[in-house]
């Protein structure tokens, strides 16, 4: 950890602090550095305690807890998904997370993760694409131009050199905003009139729509051989984006199979449909793309180890960036077993002060 | 919620704020009011999403997440248990928790829960004892005089009228400290030389030791007929306090059977050993104590609904108590889908400011 601190204090990175951090590092550099942490943790995949996220579903959305541990550090993320939230001026997805020491169980970092999740999701997609996209890919279609779209674009630029974007959203305003947000980043950007139009000439197709239902953003005839599909939006039961036939034609790469079979595009397939584990590709134990005409699919749902990597990265950044608050989160009695005495002495000190 | 607030802000109750709240309400009144919330939620037990806690075990301890929801509100608690922590001046148990709206997935409260957990554990024990302890009980033995002991004593005084305590701890210093902490609360207090000595004449026996192992704090011959045992310390796999023979003689009451069978004293018994569900007793669907000579046992492990009740109580208290901070926890872009734009506009505003 950065500064020495009392046992009661947990560093807290607010939304403001996170924006300062991302901007002071630079968003492209942030994504490159974060990707290195994500890769590092995928390579040592076997070290992690892995469990599907703990989800609480309601009619309007879901609240999830995503814990993991490598035996030294423990992390969890709280994240919601409520598509209707945008109608009341709220985010579809918000998140915060905690990193803790396994040895003591004490948290060492609490941080906003709405922005950080957008960054780690994009970083993970780009890491996967490094191994799966066709060599020399320059053009990416992005279908769904909401909150995650620009982060995907910049991560693919920073890690793969994508410099041509073909954007489509059912809301043309979203496409215009995405285009405007990205205009200073050096892309050639086409605003397209349909998903069919957008995928034209793209070597990579990113789907990142938000509706909580089974949609068909891509049908089989829309995707040619050799394309890499980065399917980000289908990430909970009953929420998919791709026609089943696309899945049957693709080599499918996933994060944690027990979770992806519940939440990913492959919920449309038999439970024993063969899939590849992304970590094995990143660790070099299995090949990624093996043929020019191969259709590859990263069925991204987001996994707890990626949040772990992001939390670890932010914690390491705090040593050189002072943007955090000290939160009085943990009771720290002068005598460890004397919680009650601490409370009573607080009464005395308060009484003395106000006398 | 208390004050109107921006969408990015979550009220945070620090350790200091919590101590102020408990002391301003008064600890006995706090425990009485909190018990009413705990009872209310036990009565509507069927409304809750219930799942055993999600535990991450290591050699030295455990980190747990305890989520639940009644369909309107969602809560979770982060809690660790590391007995060795006291050696480095840390608490064995620390905790914090979050209350959120199911409708939007947005958190509405973040609070310390080290102190609050001690209070809700004591409140729950007292609620159980109201239904299970012998009528007119005045004397309670407390075996294990650590951080939870005084809270138990005061809850039993406030809710049952216990006015005589018989204390024992393997560390006589712990007993002396507990006695001193409680001296202004109007108890008659005996410091005892052994567990056998402590249970002498007690109608209620509370066991609340902290070692993470299977111990035998009480053997069968030590406990006479008619006694109520409030077993608080045995609360994770491999950590029990009572001899198996005591369990076989008792009517056993538990919170959530699937969790207690893993974590409670009854981990020593067959998986189908009959137990009573506490909520049914509190709701009046089943009797509590039915005979003078009956030996009753509350096999307490702590359940997520009790934290839910405690969080709900604290949130309601915030409307009349101003002791909290506003935490910038949630990204709140002016345009909901424009997270990236918010980040970029922050760059502009920062640049202008520092120019």
Boltz contact constraints between the chains, C-beta under 6 A:
constraints:
  - contact:
      token1: [A, 7]
      token2: [B, 90]
      max_distance: 6.0
  - contact:
      token1: [A, 14]
      token2: [B, 328]
      max_distance: 6.0
  - contact:
      token1: [A, 15]
      token2: [B, 328]
      max_distance: 6.0
  - contact:
      token1: [A, 15]
      token2: [B, 331]
      max_distance: 6.0
  - contact:
      token1: [A, 16]
      token2: [B, 328]
      max_distance: 6.0
  - contact:
      token1: [A, 19]
      token2: [B, 343]
      max_distance: 6.0
  - contact:
      token1: [A, 19]
      token2: [B, 346]
      max_distance: 6.0
  - contact:
      token1: [A, 23]
      token2: [B, 347]
      max_distance: 6.0
  - contact:
      token1: [A, 49]
      token2: [B, 56]
      max_distance: 6.0
  - contact:
      token1: [A, 54]
      token2: [B, 54]
      max_distance: 6.0
  - contact:
      token1: [A, 56]
      token2: [B, 49]
      max_distance: 6.0
  - contact:
      token1: [A, 56]
      token2: [B, 69]
      max_distance: 6.0
  - contact:
      token1: [A, 56]
      token2: [B, 74]
      max_distance: 6.0
  - contact:
      token1: [A, 58]
      token2: [B, 102]
      max_distance: 6.0
  - contact:
      token1: [A, 61]
      token2: [B, 105]
      max_distance: 6.0
  - contact:
      token1: [A, 63]
      token2: [B, 74]
      max_distance: 6.0
  - contact:
      token1: [A, 63]
      token2: [B, 105]
      max_distance: 6.0
  - contact:
      token1: [A, 65]
      token2: [B, 65]
      max_distance: 6.0
  - contact:
      token1: [A, 65]
      token2: [B, 67]
      max_distance: 6.0
  - contact:
      token1: [A, 67]
      token2: [B, 65]
      max_distance: 6.0
  - contact:
      token1: [A, 69]
      token2: [B, 56]
      max_distance: 6.0
  - contact:
      token1: [A, 74]
      token2: [B, 56]
      max_distance: 6.0
  - contact:
      token1: [A, 74]
      token2: [B, 63]
      max_distance: 6.0
  - contact:
      token1: [A, 80]
      token2: [B, 105]
      max_distance: 6.0
  - contact:
      token1: [A, 82]
      token2: [B, 104]
      max_distance: 6.0
  - contact:
      token1: [A, 82]
      token2: [B, 105]
      max_distance: 6.0
  - contact:
      token1: [A, 85]
      token2: [B, 104]
      max_distance: 6.0
  - contact:
      token1: [A, 86]
      token2: [B, 336]
      max_distance: 6.0
  - contact:
      token1: [A, 89]
      token2: [B, 336]
      max_distance: 6.0
  - contact:
      token1: [A, 90]
      token2: [B, 7]
      max_distance: 6.0
  - contact:
      token1: [A, 90]
      token2: [B, 104]
      max_distance: 6.0
  - contact:
      token1: [A, 91]
      token2: [B, 336]
      max_distance: 6.0
  - contact:
      token1: [A, 94]
      token2: [B, 330]
      max_distance: 6.0
  - contact:
      token1: [A, 96]
      token2: [B, 329]
      max_distance: 6.0
  - contact:
      token1: [A, 102]
      token2: [B, 58]
      max_distance: 6.0
  - contact:
      token1: [A, 104]
      token2: [B, 82]
      max_distance: 6.0
  - contact:
      token1: [A, 104]
      token2: [B, 85]
      max_distance: 6.0
  - contact:
      token1: [A, 104]
      token2: [B, 90]
      max_distance: 6.0
  - contact:
      token1: [A, 105]
      token2: [B, 61]
      max_distance: 6.0
  - contact:
      token1: [A, 105]
      token2: [B, 63]
      max_distance: 6.0
  - contact:
      token1: [A, 105]
      token2: [B, 80]
      max_distance: 6.0
  - contact:
      token1: [A, 105]
      token2: [B, 82]
      max_distance: 6.0
  - contact:
      token1: [A, 112]
      token2: [B, 329]
      max_distance: 6.0
  - contact:
      token1: [A, 114]
      token2: [B, 331]
      max_distance: 6.0
  - contact:
      token1: [A, 115]
      token2: [B, 331]
      max_distance: 6.0
  - contact:
      token1: [A, 118]
      token2: [B, 339]
      max_distance: 6.0
  - contact:
      token1: [A, 146]
      token2: [B, 337]
      max_distance: 6.0
  - contact:
      token1: [A, 147]
      token2: [B, 337]
      max_distance: 6.0
  - contact:
      token1: [A, 147]
      token2: [B, 339]
      max_distance: 6.0
  - contact:
      token1: [A, 150]
      token2: [B, 340]
      max_distance: 6.0
  - contact:
      token1: [A, 181]
      token2: [B, 340]
      max_distance: 6.0
  - contact:
      token1: [A, 181]
      token2: [B, 341]
      max_distance: 6.0
  - contact:
      token1: [A, 328]
      token2: [B, 14]
      max_distance: 6.0
  - contact:
      token1: [A, 328]
      token2: [B, 15]
      max_distance: 6.0
  - contact:
      token1: [A, 328]
      token2: [B, 16]
      max_distance: 6.0
  - contact:
      token1: [A, 329]
      token2: [B, 96]
      max_distance: 6.0
  - contact:
      token1: [A, 329]
      token2: [B, 112]
      max_distance: 6.0
  - contact:
      token1: [A, 330]
      token2: [B, 94]
      max_distance: 6.0
  - contact:
      token1: [A, 331]
      token2: [B, 15]
      max_distance: 6.0
  - contact:
      token1: [A, 331]
      token2: [B, 114]
      max_distance: 6.0
  - contact:
      token1: [A, 331]
      token2: [B, 115]
      max_distance: 6.0
  - contact:
      token1: [A, 336]
      token2: [B, 86]
      max_distance: 6.0
  - contact:
      token1: [A, 336]
      token2: [B, 89]
      max_distance: 6.0
  - contact:
      token1: [A, 336]
      token2: [B, 91]
      max_distance: 6.0
  - contact:
      token1: [A, 337]
      token2: [B, 146]
      max_distance: 6.0
  - contact:
      token1: [A, 337]
      token2: [B, 147]
      max_distance: 6.0
  - contact:
      token1: [A, 339]
      token2: [B, 118]
      max_distance: 6.0
  - contact:
      token1: [A, 339]
      token2: [B, 147]
      max_distance: 6.0
  - contact:
      token1: [A, 340]
      token2: [B, 150]
      max_distance: 6.0
  - contact:
      token1: [A, 340]
      token2: [B, 181]
      max_distance: 6.0
  - contact:
      token1: [A, 341]
      token2: [B, 181]
      max_distance: 6.0
  - contact:
      token1: [A, 343]
      token2: [B, 19]
      max_distance: 6.0
  - contact:
      token1: [A, 346]
      token2: [B, 19]
      max_distance: 6.0
  - contact:
      token1: [A, 347]
      token2: [B, 23]
      max_distance: 6.0
